[in-house]
Amino acid sequence: MNDQPFTNQATNQATKQSTKTAEIILTGDRATGPLHLGHYVGSLKQRVDLQNHHQQTILVADMQGLTDNAHNPTKVSSNILNVVADYLAVGINPAKTTICLQSQLPALAELTMYYSNLVTIARLERNPTVKSEIQSKGFERSIPAGFLTYPISQAADITGFHATLVPVGDDQLPMLEQTNEIVRKLNSLAGKKILKECRPLLSNASRLPSTDGKNKMSKTMGNTINLGASEKEIREAVKSMYTDPNHLRIEDPGSVDGNVVFTYLDAFHPEAAYVEELKAHYQRGGLGDGTTKKILEECLQEMLRPIRQKRTEFLSDKAQLIEILSKGSEISREKTQQVLVDVKEVFGLNIL
């Protein structure tokens, strides 16, 4: 573990962040499982850099995790500390980034309730992100109300911190659009600017495909490589990766398009020129899938080994993880509570 515990560093968090004049960033993850390489490429690496230049808050979204897991709540509760350990293991520092727990911020739930009166069911059902998720999960008309109103909850999260910059994938853009609609409606009611609109911060990284090359990367479908994966799990995942089905013999020319092994090599191998040489060799023939998989496995083993070790160390001291969440949540409660006061004033509810 570090010589200076994160919990000691975190005590000065609010003071350090208050001196920054950079934009306010809100990001986060649902606590429905440990984080994987898709999270690492798509957001975690970016967050490590952003914490050095902006006021960044990361929300462990346990309440939103229940919107499609209420039948199995332990799937959420048992993964909260796993997610925090993943954050710390990749280099997110609670002295620079506030890490908080959604269920410990009651203002967010109350904001969700007020905002729900500004949005129609028809508008929620038209949200492309929600429509896609309803379809993929097979909800049809049995959709949980909490899942349908997910965009409202997300709007409460973003506005609750006055976040102006939100790192998202392009599939989440409709969610930010709906957040800004709510902001404009609330400000119109108030006759002045109470809430701030936000804009997306899109990652430059391409979306990482699942290891099977067919389905969306999912924690529950077994087609990911978790940040804490063992050497054996990494080896087996790489061996099972989808390649070119027409590359039957080593001497045959192969295609790198849609070949998951080369997509992962592009994302993680430190020597881009070497990967381009491998692609050329594969395309002209003479390079086997077994060899390319071995190269990828060695790359991932080297990259994930220190992350796995740090993750194990952090999970061995759960009291420290809880302390980090507690301090971050305390700081965040104060921020979100002030936004709630302002919003309640718009509705004339600050009588007492």
C-alpha positions as CSV (number, residue, x, y, z in Angstrom):
1,M,0.0,0.0,0.0
2,N,1.1,3.6,-0.3
3,D,3.1,5.1,2.4
4,Q,0.5,7.9,2.8
5,P,-3.0,6.4,3.0
6,F,-5.6,7.7,0.6
7,T,-7.9,8.5,3.5
8,N,-5.4,11.0,4.9
9,Q,-5.0,12.6,1.5
10,A,-8.7,12.8,1.0
11,T,-9.2,15.0,4.1
12,N,-7.8,18.0,2.2
13,Q,-9.8,17.1,-0.9
14,A,-12.4,19.9,-0.7
15,T,-9.8,22.6,0.0
16,K,-7.7,21.5,-3.0
17,Q,-10.6,21.3,-5.3
18,S,-12.0,24.7,-4.3
19,T,-8.8,26.3,-5.5
20,K,-9.3,25.1,-9.1
21,T,-11.1,27.2,-11.6
22,A,-11.5,24.4,-14.2
23,E,-14.8,23.0,-15.3
24,I,-16.9,20.7,-13.1
25,I,-17.0,17.1,-14.3
26,L,-19.4,14.4,-13.2
27,T,-18.9,10.8,-14.3
28,G,-19.6,7.4,-12.7
29,D,-20.6,3.8,-13.0
30,R,-23.4,1.5,-12.0
31,A,-22.2,-0.9,-9.3
32,T,-23.4,-4.0,-11.0
33,G,-20.1,-5.8,-11.3
34,P,-16.3,-5.2,-11.4
35,L,-15.1,-2.9,-14.2
36,H,-13.4,-4.3,-17.3
37,L,-11.2,-3.3,-20.2
38,G,-14.0,-1.6,-22.0
39,H,-14.4,0.8,-19.0
40,Y,-10.6,1.2,-18.9
41,V,-10.4,2.3,-22.6
42,G,-13.6,4.2,-22.7
43,S,-13.4,6.2,-19.5
44,L,-11.0,5.2,-16.7
45,K,-7.8,6.3,-18.5
46,Q,-9.5,9.6,-19.4
47,R,-10.6,10.2,-15.8
48,V,-7.0,9.7,-14.5
49,D,-5.9,12.6,-16.7
50,L,-9.0,14.8,-16.1
51,Q,-8.5,14.7,-12.3
52,N,-5.3,16.8,-12.8
53,H,-7.1,19.6,-14.7
54,H,-10.7,19.7,-13.5
55,Q,-13.0,19.4,-10.5
56,Q,-14.0,15.8,-11.0
57,T,-16.6,13.8,-9.1
58,I,-17.2,10.1,-9.7
59,L,-20.5,8.8,-8.6
60,V,-20.9,5.1,-7.7
61,A,-24.5,4.7,-8.9
62,D,-25.9,2.1,-6.7
63,M,-29.5,3.3,-6.8
64,Q,-29.4,3.3,-10.6
65,G,-27.9,-0.2,-10.5
66,L,-31.1,-1.3,-8.9
67,T,-33.3,-0.1,-11.8
68,D,-32.9,-3.5,-13.5
69,N,-31.5,-5.5,-10.6
70,A,-34.1,-4.9,-7.8
71,H,-34.9,-8.7,-7.9
72,N,-31.2,-9.3,-7.0
73,P,-30.0,-6.4,-4.9
74,T,-26.9,-8.1,-3.7
75,K,-25.5,-7.9,-7.2
76,V,-25.3,-4.1,-6.5
77,S,-24.4,-4.0,-2.8
78,S,-21.6,-6.6,-3.2
79,N,-20.0,-4.7,-6.0
80,I,-19.8,-1.2,-4.5
81,L,-16.3,-1.7,-3.0
82,N,-15.2,-3.6,-6.1
83,V,-15.8,-0.6,-8.2
84,V,-14.0,1.7,-5.8
85,A,-11.0,-0.6,-5.7
86,D,-11.0,-0.6,-9.5
87,Y,-10.9,3.2,-9.5
88,L,-8.0,3.3,-7.1
89,A,-6.1,0.5,-8.9
90,V,-6.0,2.3,-12.2
91,G,-4.8,5.6,-10.7
92,I,-7.8,7.6,-9.7
93,N,-6.7,9.5,-6.6
94,P,-9.4,10.6,-4.0
95,A,-7.2,13.6,-3.1
96,K,-7.9,14.9,-6.6
97,T,-11.2,13.2,-7.4
98,T,-14.3,13.0,-5.2
99,I,-15.6,9.5,-5.1
100,C,-19.1,9.3,-3.6
101,L,-22.1,6.9,-3.3
102,Q,-25.3,7.8,-4.9
103,S,-27.6,6.4,-2.2
104,Q,-25.8,8.6,0.4
105,L,-26.9,11.8,-1.4
106,P,-30.6,12.2,-0.6
107,A,-30.9,15.4,-2.6
108,L,-30.4,13.5,-5.8
109,A,-33.5,11.4,-5.2
110,E,-35.6,14.5,-4.3
111,L,-34.4,16.3,-7.4
112,T,-35.4,13.3,-9.4
113,M,-38.9,13.6,-8.0
114,Y,-39.2,17.3,-8.9
115,Y,-37.8,16.9,-12.4
116,S,-40.2,14.0,-13.1
117,N,-43.0,16.5,-13.1
118,L,-41.3,18.3,-16.0
119,V,-41.0,15.2,-18.3
120,T,-43.8,13.2,-20.0
121,I,-43.9,9.4,-20.3
122,A,-44.0,9.8,-24.1
123,R,-40.7,11.8,-24.0
124,L,-39.0,9.1,-21.9
125,E,-40.1,6.4,-24.3
126,R,-38.7,8.4,-27.2
127,N,-35.3,8.6,-25.7
128,P,-33.1,6.5,-28.1
129,T,-30.8,5.2,-25.3
130,V,-33.8,4.0,-23.2
131,K,-35.5,2.5,-26.2
132,S,-32.4,0.5,-27.1
133,E,-31.9,-0.7,-23.5
134,I,-35.5,-1.7,-23.2
135,Q,-35.2,-3.8,-26.4
136,S,-31.9,-5.4,-25.4
137,K,-33.2,-6.4,-22.0
138,G,-36.5,-7.7,-23.3
139,F,-38.6,-5.6,-21.0
140,E,-41.3,-4.8,-23.5
141,R,-44.2,-3.4,-21.3
142,S,-42.8,-4.9,-18.1
143,I,-40.2,-2.2,-17.8
144,P,-39.5,-1.1,-14.2
145,A,-40.6,2.5,-13.6
146,G,-37.2,3.2,-12.2
147,F,-35.5,2.1,-15.4
148,L,-37.9,4.2,-17.6
149,T,-37.1,7.3,-15.5
150,Y,-33.4,6.7,-15.6
151,P,-32.8,9.8,-17.7
152,I,-34.4,11.9,-15.0
153,S,-32.3,10.4,-12.3
154,Q,-29.2,11.1,-14.5
155,A,-30.3,14.7,-14.9
156,A,-30.5,15.0,-11.1
157,D,-27.0,13.6,-10.8
158,I,-25.5,16.1,-13.3
159,T,-27.4,19.2,-12.2
160,G,-26.9,18.3,-8.5
161,F,-23.2,18.9,-9.0
162,H,-23.6,21.8,-11.4
163,A,-21.6,19.7,-13.8
164,T,-20.8,21.4,-17.1
165,L,-18.8,18.6,-18.7
166,V,-19.9,15.0,-18.7
167,P,-17.7,12.2,-20.2
168,V,-19.9,9.9,-22.2
169,G,-20.0,7.5,-25.1
170,D,-22.0,8.7,-28.2
171,D,-24.8,6.3,-27.2
172,Q,-25.4,8.5,-24.1
173,L,-25.8,11.7,-26.0
174,P,-29.6,11.5,-25.9
175,M,-29.4,11.4,-22.1
176,L,-27.5,14.7,-21.9
177,E,-30.0,16.2,-24.4
178,Q,-32.8,15.3,-22.0
179,T,-30.9,16.7,-19.1
180,N,-30.5,20.0,-20.9
181,E,-34.3,20.0,-21.7
182,I,-35.0,19.7,-18.0
183,V,-32.5,22.5,-17.2
184,R,-34.2,24.8,-19.7
185,K,-37.7,24.0,-18.3
186,L,-36.6,24.6,-14.7
187,N,-34.8,27.9,-15.6
188,S,-37.9,29.0,-17.5
189,L,-40.1,28.4,-14.5
190,A,-37.6,30.3,-12.3
191,G,-37.3,33.2,-14.7
192,K,-33.6,33.1,-14.2
193,K,-30.6,30.7,-14.5
194,I,-30.8,28.3,-11.6
195,L,-29.3,25.2,-13.3
196,K,-26.4,24.9,-15.8
197,E,-26.6,23.1,-19.1
198,C,-23.9,20.5,-19.7
199,R,-22.1,19.3,-22.7
200,P,-20.5,15.9,-23.5
201,L,-16.9,15.0,-23.4
202,L,-16.5,12.2,-25.9
203,S,-13.6,9.8,-25.7
204,N,-11.1,9.6,-28.5
205,A,-10.9,5.8,-28.0
206,S,-13.0,3.5,-30.2
207,R,-15.6,1.4,-28.5
208,L,-14.0,-1.9,-27.5
209,P,-15.8,-5.0,-28.8
210,S,-16.7,-8.0,-26.7
211,T,-14.2,-10.9,-26.8
212,D,-16.7,-12.9,-28.8
213,G,-17.0,-10.2,-31.4
214,K,-20.8,-10.6,-31.6
215,N,-22.5,-9.2,-28.6
216,K,-22.3,-5.9,-26.7
217,M,-19.6,-6.1,-24.0
218,S,-21.4,-7.0,-20.8
219,K,-20.5,-7.8,-17.2
220,T,-23.1,-10.5,-17.1
221,M,-22.5,-12.2,-20.5
222,G,-19.0,-13.3,-19.8
223,N,-17.5,-11.6,-22.8
224,T,-15.3,-9.2,-21.1
225,I,-11.9,-9.2,-19.4
226,N,-12.2,-7.6,-15.9
227,L,-9.5,-5.4,-14.5
228,G,-8.9,-7.9,-11.7
229,A,-8.8,-10.9,-14.0
230,S,-6.4,-13.7,-13.1
231,E,-3.6,-14.8,-15.4
232,K,-5.7,-17.9,-16.2
233,E,-8.8,-15.9,-16.9
234,I,-6.9,-13.5,-19.3
235,R,-5.3,-16.5,-21.1
236,E,-8.7,-18.2,-21.6
237,A,-10.4,-15.0,-22.7
238,V,-7.7,-14.3,-25.3
239,K,-7.8,-17.9,-26.6
240,S,-11.5,-17.7,-27.1
241,M,-11.4,-14.4,-29.0
242,Y,-13.0,-14.0,-32.4
243,T,-10.7,-13.8,-35.3
244,D,-11.1,-14.2,-39.1
245,P,-13.2,-17.3,-39.7
246,N,-11.8,-17.7,-43.2
247,H,-8.2,-17.7,-42.0
248,L,-8.1,-21.5,-41.9
249,R,-4.4,-22.1,-42.5
250,I,-1.4,-20.1,-41.4
251,E,-0.3,-19.5,-44.9
252,D,-3.7,-18.1,-45.9
253,P,-4.1,-14.3,-46.1
254,G,-6.3,-13.1,-43.2
255,S,-8.5,-10.1,-42.6
256,V,-7.9,-7.7,-39.6
257,D,-11.3,-6.0,-40.1
258,G,-13.6,-7.2,-37.3
259,N,-10.8,-9.3,-35.9
260,V,-11.0,-8.8,-32.2
261,V,-7.4,-9.8,-31.5
262,F,-6.1,-6.9,-33.6
263,T,-8.7,-4.5,-32.2
264,Y,-7.4,-5.2,-28.7
265,L,-3.7,-5.0,-30.0
266,D,-4.5,-1.5,-31.4
267,A,-6.0,-0.5,-28.0
268,F,-3.4,-1.9,-25.6
269,H,-0.1,-2.7,-27.3
270,P,2.5,0.0,-26.5
271,E,4.2,-0.3,-29.9
272,A,1.8,0.9,-32.7
273,A,4.4,0.4,-35.4
274,Y,4.9,-3.3,-34.4
275,V,1.1,-3.9,-34.5
276,E,1.0,-2.4,-38.0
277,E,3.7,-4.9,-39.0
278,L,1.7,-7.7,-37.6
279,K,-1.4,-6.6,-39.5
280,A,0.6,-6.5,-42.8
281,H,2.0,-10.0,-42.1
282,Y,-1.4,-11.4,-41.2
283,Q,-3.0,-9.9,-44.3
284,R,-0.4,-11.3,-46.7
285,G,-0.4,-14.7,-45.0
286,G,2.1,-16.6,-42.9
287,L,1.0,-15.4,-39.5
288,G,-1.2,-17.7,-37.4
289,D,-4.0,-16.8,-35.0
290,G,-2.2,-18.6,-32.2
291,T,0.8,-16.4,-32.6
292,T,-1.2,-13.1,-32.6
293,K,-3.2,-14.3,-29.6
294,K,0.0,-15.1,-27.7
295,I,1.3,-11.6,-28.4
296,L,-1.9,-10.1,-27.2
297,E,-2.0,-12.2,-24.1
298,E,1.5,-11.2,-23.1
299,C,0.6,-7.5,-23.6
300,L,-2.5,-7.8,-21.4
301,Q,-0.8,-9.9,-18.7
302,E,1.9,-7.2,-18.4
303,M,-0.6,-4.4,-18.3
304,L,-3.1,-5.9,-15.9
305,R,-0.7,-7.5,-13.5
306,P,0.0,-4.3,-11.5
307,I,-3.7,-3.3,-11.6
308,R,-4.7,-6.6,-10.3
309,Q,-2.1,-6.5,-7.5
310,K,-3.2,-3.0,-6.4
311,R,-6.8,-4.0,-6.6
312,T,-6.2,-6.9,-4.3
313,E,-4.3,-4.7,-1.8
314,F,-7.1,-2.1,-1.7
315,L,-9.8,-4.8,-1.2
316,S,-7.8,-6.2,1.7
317,D,-8.5,-3.0,3.5
318,K,-12.2,-2.5,3.1
319,A,-12.3,0.0,5.9
320,Q,-10.2,2.3,3.9
321,L,-12.5,2.0,0.9
322,I,-15.5,2.8,3.0
323,E,-13.7,5.8,4.5
324,I,-13.0,7.2,1.0
325,L,-16.6,6.7,0.0
326,S,-17.8,8.3,3.3
327,K,-15.6,11.4,3.0
328,G,-16.5,11.8,-0.7
329,S,-20.2,11.4,0.1
330,E,-20.0,13.9,2.9
331,I,-18.5,16.6,0.6
332,S,-21.0,15.8,-2.1
333,R,-24.0,16.0,0.2
334,E,-23.2,19.6,0.9
335,K,-23.0,20.4,-2.8
336,T,-26.1,18.7,-3.9
337,Q,-28.1,19.9,-0.9
338,Q,-27.6,23.5,-1.9
339,V,-28.8,22.8,-5.5
340,L,-31.9,21.1,-3.9
341,V,-32.6,24.3,-1.9
342,D,-32.5,26.4,-5.1
343,V,-34.8,24.0,-7.0
344,K,-37.3,23.8,-4.2
345,E,-37.4,27.6,-4.1
346,V,-38.6,27.5,-7.8
347,F,-41.5,25.3,-6.8
348,G,-42.3,27.4,-3.7
349,L,-41.5,24.5,-1.3
350,N,-39.1,26.2,1.0
351,I,-41.8,27.2,3.5
352,L,-40.2,25.6,6.5
